[in-house]
Amino acid sequence: APGGQPQAHGTERGRAIRLSADDRHDFLTAWLEVHGAAGQRLRNLLERWDGCGAWWYLQPEKTEEGENTTALTAALHVASSATGYKLHLFSLANPQSADFLLRRALPPGDVAAGRRGVMFAALDASLLPVAAAYFDDAGLTDSWTEPCGMFAWDTQPDQLGNEDVTRLTVEDAELINEHWTYKSETSLELVRHLLRAGAGGWGARVQGRLASWCLFYEDGAWGMMHTLEAYRRRGLGRRLVAAMLREAQKDDAQLRKKPFCFIVEGNTASERLFTSLGFRHVARVAWTGARPRKVEAD
């Protein structure tokens, strides 16, 4: 369990090591030099890690010349529930490294035996073949994929407006969940969890009523953004995002991480909004998942 002794599985490719809570600081420090979308999301998740789920990473073995290769080439977070696994998989080397770590940390045979589904969150597009092969080997079917673009903020502070917004509260959770595209039987609890944790999110209110909002996910991404139909075409969403960026400037640590979001491919309205405020496309990712095959009755 997180906080206990690290576990390791070694082979000629390297060692798949389970991270303990005590080792998190050293592991995080090793990633501070990592730049780009994968490094940013990974650092955010590690900083917010509350001990739920398990972190694994792949560390190469020493070379024949004896060089001390301490580079961390892949990382994986595994969170499980009664219905399935939610995975965050990262690779800074090649897809083979990510595939190797995934199969050592969560063997597909174990998934097949447990008959639970698997979902990869914000998986880099280059790793989609790794996920597809894993689904097949784990006996999963009915796979789905939601391709998205990752957009990160890259502009100057003096380009922002000066609009006032307020922090969201847990009391806003039901309204937010009701209008979320991915609303489900368990989504309300997720929304409440996000609003209780850390930054939570921001909203714009009109005559006291919440009209537009945006939350922060556990990996630091901005998401669940929505403006109620009655308040659209007023520029409210733009003013909300601009105000959130202004707030980010007040927090040097937050600003260094660069605000970022994921936008479903084809959502041109959101792409125009965020790019007009200084965000730029930095990566192609996807959410992808599959369920166990149905067992035919005799």
JORA-V38156 format. One record per residue. N is the residue number from 1. PSI is psi in radians with two decimals (none if undefined). OMEGA is omega in radians with two decimals (999 if undefined). NEAR is the number of other C-alpha atoms within 8 Angstrom. Layout:
n | psi | omega | near
N | PSI | OMEGA | NEAR
N | PSI | OMEGA | NEAR
This chain:
n | psi | omega | near
1 | 2.66 | 3.10 | 5
2 | 2.36 | -3.11 | 10
3 | -0.27 | 3.11 | 8
4 | -2.81 | -3.13 | 7
5 | 2.39 | 3.11 | 5
6 | 2.52 | 3.05 | 8
7 | 2.68 | -3.13 | 7
8 | 2.47 | 3.04 | 8
9 | 1.98 | -3.05 | 8
10 | 2.56 | 3.04 | 8
11 | -3.00 | -3.13 | 6
12 | -0.34 | 3.14 | 5
13 | -0.39 | -3.09 | 7
14 | -2.90 | -3.12 | 10
15 | 2.26 | 3.00 | 12
16 | 1.98 | -2.98 | 14
17 | 2.30 | 3.06 | 12
18 | 2.23 | -3.05 | 12
19 | 2.34 | 3.03 | 13
20 | 2.77 | 3.13 | 13
21 | -0.60 | -3.13 | 9
22 | -0.45 | -3.10 | 6
23 | -0.04 | -3.01 | 8
24 | -0.71 | -3.08 | 10
25 | -0.82 | -3.13 | 7
26 | -0.67 | 3.13 | 7
27 | -0.76 | 3.13 | 8
28 | -0.73 | 3.12 | 11
29 | -0.66 | -3.13 | 7
30 | -0.38 | -3.12 | 8
31 | -0.06 | -3.05 | 9
32 | -0.44 | 3.13 | 9
33 | -0.04 | -3.12 | 5
34 | 2.21 | -3.13 | 7
35 | 2.95 | 3.10 | 8
36 | 3.13 | -3.02 | 6
37 | -0.79 | -3.09 | 9
38 | -0.80 | -3.14 | 10
39 | -0.68 | -3.12 | 11
40 | -0.84 | -3.14 | 11
41 | -0.72 | -3.12 | 11
42 | -0.79 | 3.13 | 10
43 | -0.74 | 3.14 | 11
44 | -0.77 | -3.14 | 11
45 | -0.72 | -3.14 | 11
46 | -0.72 | -3.12 | 9
47 | -0.52 | -3.11 | 7
48 | -0.03 | -3.08 | 8
49 | 2.16 | -3.12 | 7
50 | 0.28 | 3.13 | 4
51 | -0.12 | 3.11 | 8
52 | 2.41 | -3.13 | 7
53 | -3.08 | -3.09 | 9
54 | 2.42 | 3.06 | 12
55 | 2.37 | 3.03 | 11
56 | 2.62 | 3.02 | 13
57 | 2.75 | -3.11 | 14
58 | 2.16 | 3.12 | 14
59 | 2.13 | -3.13 | 14
60 | 2.62 | 3.04 | 12
61 | 2.96 | 3.09 | 9
62 | 2.59 | 3.12 | 9
63 | 2.98 | 3.13 | 8
64 | -0.52 | 3.13 | 5
65 | -0.05 | 3.11 | 5
66 | 0.13 | 3.14 | 6
67 | 2.42 | -3.13 | 7
68 | 1.66 | -3.09 | 6
69 | 1.71 | -3.10 | 9
70 | 0.06 | -3.13 | 6
71 | 2.40 | 3.11 | 6
72 | 1.95 | -2.96 | 11
73 | -0.29 | 3.13 | 13
74 | 2.69 | 3.12 | 15
75 | 2.65 | -3.08 | 14
76 | 2.32 | 2.98 | 13
77 | 2.28 | -3.10 | 11
78 | 2.07 | 3.03 | 11
79 | 2.27 | -3.07 | 10
80 | 2.67 | 3.06 | 9
81 | -3.10 | -3.13 | 6
82 | -0.42 | -3.06 | 5
83 | -0.32 | -3.12 | 7
84 | -2.96 | -3.10 | 10
85 | 2.41 | 2.99 | 12
86 | 2.16 | -3.02 | 11
87 | 2.45 | 2.92 | 12
88 | 1.98 | -3.06 | 11
89 | 2.29 | -3.10 | 13
90 | 2.54 | 3.03 | 12
91 | 2.30 | 3.07 | 12
92 | 0.15 | 3.13 | 8
93 | -1.33 | -3.13 | 7
94 | 2.87 | -3.13 | 7
95 | -0.53 | -3.12 | 10
96 | -0.65 | 3.11 | 6
97 | -0.78 | 3.13 | 12
98 | -0.73 | 3.14 | 16
99 | -0.75 | -3.14 | 9
100 | -0.81 | -3.14 | 8
101 | -0.80 | -3.12 | 15
102 | -0.82 | -3.08 | 11
103 | -0.44 | 3.07 | 10
104 | -0.70 | -3.09 | 9
105 | -0.66 | -3.12 | 9
106 | 1.42 | -3.08 | 8
107 | 2.33 | -3.13 | 9
108 | -0.52 | 3.09 | 11
109 | -0.62 | 3.10 | 8
110 | -0.68 | 3.11 | 9
111 | -0.76 | 3.14 | 12
112 | -0.73 | -3.12 | 12
113 | -0.61 | -3.13 | 6
114 | -0.20 | 3.12 | 6
115 | 0.96 | 3.06 | 7
116 | 2.69 | -3.13 | 12
117 | 2.97 | 3.14 | 13
118 | 2.38 | 3.04 | 12
119 | 2.28 | 3.02 | 12
120 | 2.27 | -3.13 | 13
121 | 2.28 | 3.09 | 11
122 | 0.85 | -3.13 | 8
123 | 2.27 | 3.10 | 14
124 | 2.43 | -3.06 | 11
125 | -0.52 | -3.14 | 8
126 | -0.31 | -3.11 | 6
127 | 0.04 | 3.12 | 10
128 | -0.70 | 3.07 | 11
129 | -0.56 | 3.08 | 7
130 | -0.78 | 3.13 | 10
131 | -0.75 | -3.11 | 10
132 | -0.76 | 3.12 | 8
133 | -0.64 | 3.12 | 8
134 | -0.76 | 3.09 | 10
135 | -0.80 | -3.13 | 14
136 | -0.82 | -3.08 | 9
137 | -0.40 | 3.12 | 9
138 | 0.07 | 3.12 | 11
139 | 0.54 | -3.12 | 9
140 | 2.61 | -3.12 | 14
141 | -2.99 | -3.12 | 10
142 | 0.78 | -3.11 | 7
143 | 2.66 | 3.12 | 10
144 | 2.73 | 3.14 | 7
145 | 2.33 | 3.08 | 8
146 | 1.68 | -3.12 | 8
147 | 2.46 | -3.12 | 10
148 | 2.81 | 2.96 | 12
149 | 2.48 | 3.04 | 13
150 | 2.24 | -3.11 | 14
151 | 2.26 | -3.14 | 14
152 | 2.55 | -3.09 | 12
153 | 2.36 | -3.10 | 11
154 | 1.26 | -3.11 | 8
155 | -3.08 | -3.10 | 8
156 | 2.51 | -3.09 | 6
157 | -0.60 | -3.04 | 7
158 | 0.01 | 3.10 | 4
159 | 0.00 | -3.04 | 7
160 | 2.71 | 3.10 | 11
161 | -2.99 | -3.08 | 8
162 | 1.15 | -3.12 | 7
163 | 2.59 | 3.14 | 8
164 | 2.34 | 3.02 | 7
165 | 2.95 | -3.13 | 11
166 | 2.72 | 3.09 | 8
167 | 2.52 | 3.08 | 8
168 | 2.73 | 3.10 | 11
169 | 2.94 | 3.13 | 9
170 | -0.49 | 3.12 | 8
171 | -0.32 | 3.13 | 5
172 | -0.11 | -2.96 | 9
173 | -0.77 | -3.05 | 12
174 | -0.72 | 3.12 | 8
175 | -0.77 | 3.14 | 7
176 | -0.82 | -3.13 | 11
177 | -0.68 | -3.10 | 11
178 | -0.53 | -3.09 | 7
179 | 0.14 | 3.14 | 8
180 | 2.33 | -3.14 | 9
181 | -0.59 | -3.05 | 4
182 | 0.55 | 3.10 | 5
183 | 2.40 | 3.14 | 11
184 | -3.05 | -3.14 | 6
185 | -0.42 | -3.09 | 5
186 | -0.01 | -3.01 | 7
187 | -0.54 | -3.12 | 10
188 | -0.72 | 3.12 | 12
189 | -0.61 | 3.07 | 7
190 | -0.81 | 3.14 | 8
191 | -0.78 | 3.12 | 11
192 | -0.71 | 3.13 | 10
193 | -0.78 | -3.13 | 8
194 | -0.65 | -3.13 | 13
195 | -0.48 | 3.11 | 15
196 | -0.45 | -2.99 | 9
197 | 2.15 | 2.96 | 7
198 | -2.22 | -3.02 | 6
199 | -0.55 | 3.11 | 6
200 | -1.54 | 3.14 | 13
201 | 3.14 | -3.09 | 11
202 | 2.66 | 3.13 | 13
203 | 2.70 | 3.05 | 14
204 | 2.31 | -3.09 | 13
205 | 2.47 | 3.09 | 11
206 | 2.03 | -3.07 | 7
207 | 0.74 | 3.08 | 4
208 | -0.16 | -3.12 | 5
209 | 2.34 | 3.10 | 6
210 | 2.12 | -3.06 | 10
211 | -0.49 | -3.12 | 11
212 | 2.49 | -3.07 | 14
213 | 2.86 | 3.09 | 17
214 | 2.32 | -3.10 | 12
215 | 2.93 | 3.04 | 13
216 | 2.20 | 3.06 | 13
217 | 3.02 | -3.08 | 9
218 | -0.47 | 3.13 | 9
219 | 0.15 | 3.11 | 10
220 | -0.15 | -3.13 | 11
221 | 2.54 | 3.01 | 12
222 | 2.36 | -3.10 | 13
223 | -3.06 | -3.07 | 10
224 | 0.38 | -3.10 | 9
225 | 2.36 | -3.11 | 9
226 | 2.51 | 3.00 | 10
227 | 2.24 | -3.13 | 11
228 | 2.52 | -3.04 | 8
229 | -0.71 | -3.07 | 5
230 | -0.28 | -3.07 | 4
231 | 0.22 | -3.12 | 9
232 | 2.90 | 3.14 | 9
233 | 0.51 | 3.05 | 5
234 | 0.01 | -3.09 | 5
235 | 0.27 | -3.07 | 7
236 | -0.72 | 3.13 | 12
237 | -0.71 | 3.12 | 10
238 | -0.75 | 3.14 | 8
239 | -0.61 | 3.11 | 10
240 | -0.86 | -3.13 | 16
241 | -0.73 | 3.12 | 8
242 | -0.70 | 3.13 | 13
243 | -0.65 | 3.10 | 14
244 | -0.67 | 3.08 | 10
245 | -0.67 | 3.10 | 10
246 | -0.69 | 3.09 | 12
247 | -0.66 | -3.14 | 8
248 | -0.58 | -3.14 | 11
249 | -0.41 | -3.13 | 10
250 | -0.28 | -3.11 | 7
251 | 1.76 | -3.07 | 8
252 | -0.69 | -3.12 | 8
253 | -0.74 | 3.14 | 6
254 | -0.70 | -3.09 | 10
255 | -0.62 | 3.14 | 11
256 | -0.48 | -3.12 | 6
257 | -0.24 | -3.10 | 7
258 | 1.97 | 3.05 | 9
259 | 2.48 | 3.13 | 13
260 | 2.85 | -3.13 | 12
261 | 2.91 | 3.05 | 10
262 | 2.30 | -3.13 | 11
263 | 2.21 | -3.14 | 11
264 | 2.35 | 3.14 | 9
265 | 2.33 | -3.12 | 8
266 | -0.22 | 3.11 | 4
267 | 1.31 | -3.03 | 8
268 | -0.53 | -3.14 | 7
269 | -0.80 | 3.13 | 6
270 | -0.66 | 3.10 | 8
271 | -0.76 | 3.13 | 9
272 | -0.73 | -3.12 | 8
273 | -0.91 | -3.04 | 9
274 | -0.64 | 3.12 | 11
275 | -0.52 | 3.12 | 9
276 | -0.34 | 3.14 | 7
277 | 0.26 | 3.01 | 11
278 | 0.05 | 3.06 | 9
279 | 2.61 | 3.06 | 13
280 | 2.65 | -3.12 | 10
281 | 2.19 | -3.09 | 8
282 | -0.25 | -3.11 | 9
283 | 2.71 | 2.99 | 9
284 | 2.19 | -3.13 | 10
285 | 3.11 | 3.10 | 12
286 | 2.64 | 2.89 | 14
287 | 2.29 | -3.13 | 13
288 | 2.52 | -3.11 | 14
289 | 3.01 | 3.12 | 11
290 | 2.79 | -3.12 | 13
291 | 2.83 | 3.09 | 11
292 | 2.59 | 3.06 | 11
293 | 2.52 | 3.11 | 8
294 | 2.44 | 3.11 | 4
295 | 2.13 | -3.14 | 4
296 | 2.34 | 3.11 | 4
297 | 2.56 | 3.11 | 3
298 | none | 999 | 2
